[in-house]
Amino acid sequence: MLKLITATVTLLYLISFSSSAALMKFSFQGVITGVENTEGAYWDPTSIVGASITGYMIMDTELALGGREEVSYYWWNNIDSDPGALSTNFDIADVNYGLSSQYDFNAMYDSYVTDEFLEYGGGIDENGKPVADHMGLRDTEQYEESSANHDLFYSKKFSFGISDIDNEFLTDFRPVPGQSEPQPDWLQEYVWTDDGSLNNGKSGGGSYRYFETHSDLATNQTSRIDSTLTFSLSQVTAEQITAVSSPTTLWFTLSAFAFLLTRSRALKTHLH
């Protein structure tokens, strides 16, 4: 059932993108390596460290363009005041988490609060030495809600990066019409793996930080959560996907999901 729910969430993410967008799906899998509960407790380290993490980030490559080539072997793009290029979904110990682009635009302030960071690199440095092929993505979601009784704010930050000093798995920057500087080839497909052996020239990992502050104005009580988990990666797969924009397709899929959920409950009732 978790796989079915995850598939439905994936569909909803795809529908949120433009039907003409060139989309990439960066699927990843790894292991939770640590938890730091700075304030409050969002995760129990004793139960989550060592658990597997699987998921994906979906990138609208048209919105990812426009960064700058810092040097001939490093490119970056800080998407701050423009529409976001990323959405994220992942599972840890049978619990699903997600960051979408839904709250990138803050209507209260009439501005974007995207806070995404894309980086990409490889090649030869100014001293003629090889630079490891590497790429990294950071997605952020912020939400703020106020009423007569409470104030709520939360921020989610998910990021990961991979590199390989011995193998070239990324292509060099390329010119793109309409862009003043060379851009990464985000549309390339590859499979990056790390078997965990020593001195293999590969590294991959990331983090997820959840911050929340909630004020109950009636009682004048405020609670906070500030937790960060870290993980290592064993595999990242980049593949092109197609956006789903048809409302009919959405309705059919949600109907099928409801039907399967009902059948599943009925089967459990029958078995008991």
N, C-alpha and C positions, 0 to 999 in steps of 0.2 A: 504493500500500500504506500510506503514511503516513496518508492520509485515512481508510482503513479502521481503522487502529489508533486514530487520534484519535476516531473515531466510537464505537469500543468503549469507550474510556476514558470518554467522555461518558456512555454508558449506565451504566457502573459507578458514576459519580458520582451519577446520577439515582436509582439504586437505593438509595444510602445515605441519601437523604432520605425523610421521611415521605410516604406515599402521599396524604395529605390536605393536604400542604404547598402553599402558593401560591408557586411558584418563579419567579424572574426570571433570565434569562440576559443578561449584559452582555458582548456580543462586542466585541472591539477589534482594531484593526490600526494599525501604526505602524512606526517605524524606530529601530534602536539608535543612540544618539547618543554614548555613552561607556562606558568600562569602567575601574574603579579596583580594582586588585589590591593591597589593603593588606598582605596576608600570603598567600604562596602565589599560585597562579595557577589560577583556575577557568575563565577565558576568555582567549583570545588577542585583544587589542584589534585587532591588524592584520587579523584575519580576520572579526571579528564586527561591528565598527563599520560602520554603513551597511546591515547586513542587516535584513530585515523581521522584525517580530514580529507574530504573530496568535494570538488565543486568546479565552478567555472566563472570566468569574467567574459562578458560580451562587450565587444568594442564596435562602435560605429566609426569606421575608419575615415569617413568623410569629416567627422567632427574632431578626429584626432590630429588632423593636419594643422600646420601653422606654427609649430615650435621652432626652435632655433638650433643651428649647428654650433655648439660652443667651441669645439675644435674639430679637426677632421675626423676624429674617432669617437666623438660623443655628441648626442643630440638629446634635447629635453623640451618638454612642453608642460607648462603649469597652466592648466585650464581653471581659471578662477572666476572671471566675469563673463563667461560664455556658456552655452549649453554643454552639458557633460557628454563625454563619449563612452562612458563605462556604466555597466550594471553588473552586480555580483550576487552569486548564490552559492552557498556551500552547506555541507552537512558535517556535524561532529557528534559522534555517539548517538546517532538516530535523531538528532535535533537539527532542524533546518534554520538557517540564518540568511538574510538577504539585505542588499543595499541597492536601491533603485535610483533613477534620475528624477523621480516624482517630485522631490523637494529641492531640486537644484535652483529653481526660481522661487525667490521669497517675495510674495505679493505684498507683504507688509512694508518691505523696504524698496519694492520695485527694482530688485537687482538679483543677480545670480550669486549663489554661495556654493559654487561647484566644488572647488578645492580638490581637483584631480591632478595627479602628476604622472607623466609618462616619460620614460627614459630608455635610451637605446644606444648601443655602441659596439665598437670592434674595429679591427684594422691594425694600423701601425702608428705609434706615437711619434712625437717630434724628434725623438732620439733613435728612431728606426727599430724600436722594440715592439713585439706584437702585443696588442691589447686584447684581452679576453672578450669574445662575443658575449654580450649581456643585454638583458632587457628587464625593465621593471614597471609595474603598474600600481597606482594607488587610487582607490575609490573612497569617496566620503559621502555620507548622508547626514544632514542636519535637520532637525525638526523642532519647532517651537510652537507652543500652544498656551494661550492665556484665557482665563475666564474669571468670573467673579469669585470663584472658590479656590482656584489653583493655578499655578504656573508650572509648565513642564518644558524641559529642554533636554534633548539627547543628541549625541554625536556618535557616529560609527565611522571608524577608519579601518579599511582593509588594504593591505599591500603585500606584494610578493615580488621577488626578483630571482633570476637564474643567470648563471654564467658558465662558460666553458673556455678554458685557456688553450686546450689542445685541439679542439675541433671547431670548425666554422659552421655554425648552424644558422647564422643570420646573413642576409645579403647586405652589401654596402648601401649607403644612402643613394637616392636617385632623384633626378629632377622631376618635379611635378608641375604641370601647367597651372599658372595662377599663384604659385608659391615662390617667394623670393629666395628661399634657401632650400637645399636638398632635404628630402624627407625619407624616413624609414619606409621600407616595404612591408607595411603591416599585413598585406594580403598573402604573404608567403606561408606555406604550411610546413610544419615540422613536428618531430617528436623529440623532446629533450628528456633524457633519463639519467639518473644517478643511482648506481647500485650501492653507494655507501662505502666503497673501498677507499683506502687512503691514497692520497697523492694522485687522484684520477683527473685533476684539473677542473673539477666541476663543483659548483656550490649552488644551493637553492633553498630559499626559505622565505618567511614573511611573518606578519603579525596582524592581529585584529584587536582594536581598542574600542571598548564601549564606555561612554561617559554619559551619565544621566544626573540631572538635578531636578527634584520635584518639591515644590513648596505648597503646603496646604495653608491657604490664607485664612481659613476659619480658625485653625488651631495655632497658626504661626509656627508650624513645624516644617523643617526642610530636611530631606533625605538626599544623599548623593551616592553614586556608584561610579567608580573609576577602575576598570579592570582591563588588563591587556594579556592576551595569550600569544605565544610564539609557536612557530612550527617549522619543520624542515620539509623539503619537497623531494620526492623520488621521481616524479614524472610530470611533465607539462606537454600538452598536445595542442598545437595551433591548427585550426581548420576553418575554412570558410563555411558560412551558413547562410540561409535565405530567410529574410523577414517574413512574418505572417501578418497580413494586414486586413484580411477579409473578416468582417463581422460574422458572416455565415460560418466560417471555419471556427471562429471563437465559440459561437453558440453550439455548434456541433460537438466541439471538444468538451466544453463544460457539461453538456448534456450527457455525453458518454461517461465523463468522470462521475457525475451524480448517479448514473445507472450502475456503474461498477461498484461504487461505494454502497449503494443499496443492496446489490447482490451479495457483496462481501458480508454485510451485516446480517442479511437473511441466512447466509450459509452458516455463519457462526451461531445464530439462534437455532438453526436446524441441528447442528452438531451437538449443541448442549441440551 
